[in-house]
Amino acid sequence: MVEKKIPKILFVDDEENILKSLKRLFIDEEIEVLTANSGFNGLDIIKDNEISVVISDQKMPEMNGAEFLARVKEISPDSIRIILTGYADINAAMDAINKGGAFRYITKPWNDADLLLLIKDAIEKYRLIKENKYLTELTKKQNEELKKWNTQLEIMVQEQTIDIQNQNKKLKELNEQLKKNFRQSIEAFSSLIEMRDKSMSCHSKNVASISREVAKEMALSEDEINRITIASLLHDIGKIGIPDSILAKREEEWNEYERNEYRLHPVRGQVIIAQIEGFKEIGQIIRYHHENIDGTGFPDHLKKDAIPLGSRIISMADAIDRSANVNPLAKNNYQKALNEIELYLDKKYDRQIFPYLRYIISRKINEISARDFSNEIEIHPSKLVPGMVISREIRSGSGILILAQGVILDKKIINAIQRYYEIDPPKTGIFVIREKKAA
């Protein structure tokens, strides 16, 4: 096993007061905190130390954060890199992710509790990478030794083979953990998008759920299903740059400038996503999710099969959720949304996809109809049990959406709610409706 050491993290910022504030945050943690007031000083520290996590401010003289993290990637590629930036400077953050391989970005001002959790997550990611490399090297050496053994050592070979299988199993588990971290990063981006429009609770997650189920029913490949799911979660990422004054209005209230600004968001979404390696096709799906079958959509007025299949699926899932999101427990909302989509088949929407969508939504309607609920109650998170249904959306004390109305609780979701109550407690209990059991 890799030797356990007290992890070292490095904060780089040209403002001394920020460095002091960050260092105080970790005073009670078993973490060694190093600081540097410039990118050049930070590089000197990294050359002499094993740094688990590097957190750099974007705006610094001589060498900005993206440039610094790119240098860090060269001399210490395993160090987890995080960029600290202003909320409005999303392009700089994406530049740092692309050039410097940044793991996440943090916006100013930050929440101390969230920052602490993020750093600990990054330290764990660094540990997993080191452990993965160690186990890979160990497996490689053991395979080389196997070639040298002769038939007289058959028993020893068998024992070593078992050991290798165990190591490979652990490698697989570690790789699964890295995949999980990737999924969580995508979900974090999705949550950031939804903070721009609090009226649409869990919209991106709902669209992703519907799109994924439709893609499965269509028997698409696993890779295509995953691309559509990720594109669904990030389909509105281009809205981050749209002023709040535009998003707060209804479409019919926009002037020409505001309408044109809104219609650029799929293009901006593609530009943001295309900077991430391996996301080219996902960016294309995002760009075209507002195109219509008859060519009246935007931004490029594509028609029929010229529109990517994933974009056509997301377009319909988006319309369903926007109509039903008002009250996810009301089956009439879903039926009304289906009826509206059917009216626009061959105009806005793809007739060939509609039967699959109708099957998925009809199944959801039947699930809602089959439930027999008692009155709403307010309870403490410790009293939640699987099978309860959330009757009002849950938001953290600082206003971040935790869970949408209509979600059926399971053990995993309950654990997540309880963690939020420890970090950023909501101001009320949890409002649920308990499903009646058949007599």
N, C-alpha and C positions, 0 to 999 in steps of 0.2 A: 504493500500500500504506500501511497505518497505520504511523506512525512508531514504531520500537521504543524502548521506555523500560524502565528498571529498574523492575520492578513494586513497588508499595507495598502492604504488608498492615498491618492494624490489629488489635491485641489489646486487648480491653476487659475488665478484671477489677478488682475492688476490693481484691484481695490482691496486694501489691507483689512478694512472693516468687514468685508464679506468673508475673507479667509478666516478671520477670528470668529465670526458668527458660525461658520461651518464647522470649525474645529471644536467649538463649545458643544455643538449638537452631538458629537461622538465621545464626549468626555467619560461617559459611564459605560461605553461599549468596549469589548475586547478587540479593538481595531486600532492599529497604529496609523495616525493621520499625519501626512506630510503636506506641506504647502509650498507653492512657488508663485512669485509675483509676475512671471513672464513665461512665455513658451520656451525660451532658451534655457532659463533656470530649471524649468520642468524637465526638459530633455536630459540635463546633467544629472538630476535626481534619479531619473528612470534608468540611466546607464549604470548607476551604482546600487540599485535596489530592485528587488522583485516586487513589482507593483501589481496588485490584483485589479484595482479599478482606478481609472483616471477620469476626473471630472473637470472640464475646462469651460471657462466663459468664452462665448463666441467673439465678443467685441473687445479686443486687446490690441495695443499698439505693436508695431513691428511684425507680429505673427498672430493672425486671428485663430479662433478655436478650430475651424475646419482644417487650416493648414497645420496647426500643431498636432491634431489627432492623426492626420495623414503621416506625419513624421513618427509619431508614437507607434502607428501600425507597422512601420518599417523596422524599428529597433526593438519593439516588444509586442509582437503580433497577438500574443495570448491575452494581454491586458484588456479588460473590458472598458470600452471608451464611451463616455457620456458627455453630451454637449449641454451647456447652460446658456439659454438665450431668452430674449424678450418674446412675449406671446405673438406679437405681430410679425416677427422675423422667421416665418415658417420656411422660407426658401433657404435661409442660412442653415437651419436645422437639417433640412433634407440634404444640403450640400455636405454637411458633416457626416451624415449617415452614409452617403454615397462614396465620398473621397476618403474619409477617415474610418469607415466601417463602424460608426457609432452604434451602440446597442440601443440606446434610448436618447430622448432629449427632455430637458426639464425647463419649464417656463418660469420666468421671474414675474411676481414673487412666488416662491415655492412654499408648500406646506411641509413643516418639519417632519411630521409623522410619515407623510407619503415619501419624502426624500429618504428618510431612514430606511423604510421598507424597500425602496428601489435600490439603494446601495447594497443592502443585505442580499437582495435577489441577484445583483450583479456579482457580488463576491461568491455566491453559490454557483453561478454560471461559470466563473473563472475556475472554481474548484473542480467542477464537472469536466471542463475542458482538459485540465491538467491530469485528472484521474483517467479520462478517456485516452490521452496520449500515453500515459504510463501503462495502461492495460494493453493498448495496441502494441506498444514496444515489447511488452512482456510476452504477448502472444506470438509476435514475430520471432523473438529469440527462442521461444519454446519450439516453434515449428522448425527453426534451423537446427536445433539440437536433435529433433526427431529424425532428421535425415542422416545423422551420424550414427545412430544406434543400429545395432545388428539384431538378427533374429533371436539370439540368445537372451536378449533383454526384453522379451515380449511382454512380460508382466509389467515391467517398468513403463513400457510404451503405453500400455493400456491405462495405467494410473495417470500418466501425463496427459493422455487424450481426454480423460474425464475432467482433469483440471482445466484444460483448454476450453472444453465445452462450457464449463462454469464461467470462465472468463468471458467467453463470447456472449453468454447470456447476460452478463453484467454490462458488457459493451452495448448490447441491444437495449437494455433498460436505460442506460445513460443517453443513448441516441434518442430514445423516446422522450426523455426529459427535455432534451434540446428542442425537439419538435413541439413539445408542449409550451416551452418558453416562446417559441415563434408564434404559436397560435395566440398566446396571451398578449404578445406585442400587437398583433393585428386587432385583437379585441380592444386593446387600450386606445389605438388610433380611432376605432369605431366609436368608443365612448367620448373621445375628444370631439368628434364631429357632432354627436348628438347634443353636446352641451351648447351648441349654437342655436338649437331649436328645441326648447324643453317641452313644447306642445306635442311633439312626436315621440312618445316614450318607446325606447328600444326599437326604433324604426329600422335601423340597419340590421339589427339581430333578427327581427321578424322577417325582413325581406330575405336575409340569408337563409333562414329556416325554410321558408316557402320555396325559394329558388333551388335549394339543395334537394328537397323532396321531389320537386318536379323533374329535376335532372336525373334523379335516381329512377323515377317511373319511366323516363325516356330511355333508360338503359345506357346512359352515356358512360364513358370510361371514368375510372376513379380520378385520374389526373384532371380531366375536364370538369368533373364535379367539384374538385377542390379549387380549381381556378374560378369557377362560377361563384362558389361560396365566398372566397376571399374578395372577389370583385363586388359581391353584394354587400359585404361588411364595409367596404370602402367606397361605395358608389357615389356618395355625396361628399367625399373629401375635398373636392374643389370648392365647396361652399365656405370653407374656412376663410377664404379671402373676400367673401361678399360682405358688405357693410350690414350691420344689424338693422339699419333703417329699411333696407330692402326686404330682408327676410321677415320682418315684422308685418309687412303688408300682404294682402291677398293679391293674386296674380292680376286681377282685373283693375287693381289700383295702381299698377306700375306705369310710369311714363316710358317713353321709348328707350331712354338711357338705362333705366333700371331693368327693363326687360332684356336688353342686350347684355347687360352685366350679368344677369342671372343665367342667360343662355351660354355664357362662357364657362360655367362651372364644370361641365364634363371635360372640356379641353384642359382646363387647369388641373383637374383630377388626373388626367392621363399624364400630364407633364410631371406632376409630383411623383406618381407611381412609377413612371418609366425610368426614374433615376435609380430605382432599386434593382439590383441584378436579378434576372430571372422573372421579372414582373412585366415584360413587354406585352404579352397577350392579355394579362389582367388589365393593363392600362388601356388597351384597345376596347375591351368589353366595357370599361367605365366610360370611355369617350362616347360610345354609341348607344348608351342605355336610354336616351331620350329621342332616338330616331323612331319614325313611324313607318309602318309597312307601305303606305302610299306615298312616302317621300316628303311629307309635310313636317317632319320632326326637325330636330337640330342636334349637332351643329352643322352637319354636312349633307342633310337631305337625302340620305341613303334610302334605298327601297328594298323590300322583300329580303331575298337571301344574301344581298350585299351587307346586310346588318348581321353581325356575329350572332350565333345562336344564343350565347350567354347573355348578350345585351337584350335580345327579344324576351328571354325568360325573366330577367330582372325587371324590365319595363312593366310586365304584367304583375309580378309580385309586388313591385313598388305601388302600383295603383290599388291593388287589393288592400295592402296594409294602410295606405293613407285614408281609405274609406272606412276600414274596420277599426282603426287605432283609437277612435273616439271612445269605444267601450268594447274591449276584446271578449267580454263575457256575453255580448249580445249577438245571437246567431243571425238576426235579421241584417246586421251590418255586413256580414260576410256574403249573405245571399244578394243583398243590394249591390255590393261591389262586383259580384259575378255577373249580375244582370247588366250593369253598366259596361263592363268589358265586352260582353257578348254583342252589345249594340255597335261597338267600334271594331269588330273583327274585320280584317282586310282593309281597315283604314289606319287605325293606330296599332292594332295587335295582330299577332300571327294566329290564324285559324288552326293550324296544325298543332300548336302547343296547347290550345285552349282545353281539349279533352283531358289532358294530364293535369292542368291547373284545376279544372272543375272537380276532378276526382279527389285531389288533395284537399281542396277547400270544403267539398261536401263531407269528407271524412271528419274535418274539424267541426263542421256544423252538427253532425251526428253526435260527436263527443260532447258538445255543449248541451244538446237536447237531452242526452242520456243522464245528465247530472241532476240530482235533486238536492238543493242546498238549503241549509238552515239559515238563521239570521246571522248577520255580520257581527263579529266580536273583535275586540281589541285585546291583544295579549302581548306578554313580554317574549322576546326572542327565545328565551330558554324553554318556553312552553310549546314551541312549534313542533309539529310532527309531520312526517311524510303524508301526502294526500290532501293537506289543506290547500286552499286556493287563495291567492292574494287578491283582495277585493279593492284595494287602493294602492297606487304606485308607492314605492318606498324610496325616499331620498335621504341622503346622509345629512348630518347637521349643517354642512356647508353647501347643500343644495345639489350634490351630484346624484344622478339617478342610479339607484342600486338595482331595483327590480320593477318591472312593469306590472300593471293590473292584469289579472287572468292567468298568471303563472301557477302551475301546480307544483307544490314543493316536494323535493326529494331530499335525501340526507346531505348530498353535496351542496345544494342550494342553501339549506338551513345552516350548514357550517360557514358558508360565505357570508350570510346575513349576520351571524353572530360575531364574525371577525370585524365586520364594518361597525358594529355597535361598540366594539372595544376601541377602534381607531378614531371614528368620527360619528358619535352617537346621534341618530335622528332625535327629533324633539318629541315624538310620540311613540306609542307601541306599534305593533304590526296589526293591520286590519285584515282579517281573513274570514272566509266562509267555510264551514266544515261540511264535507260531503256526507249526506245521510247514507247509512248502510241499509241494504234491503232487508226487510223484515223476514 
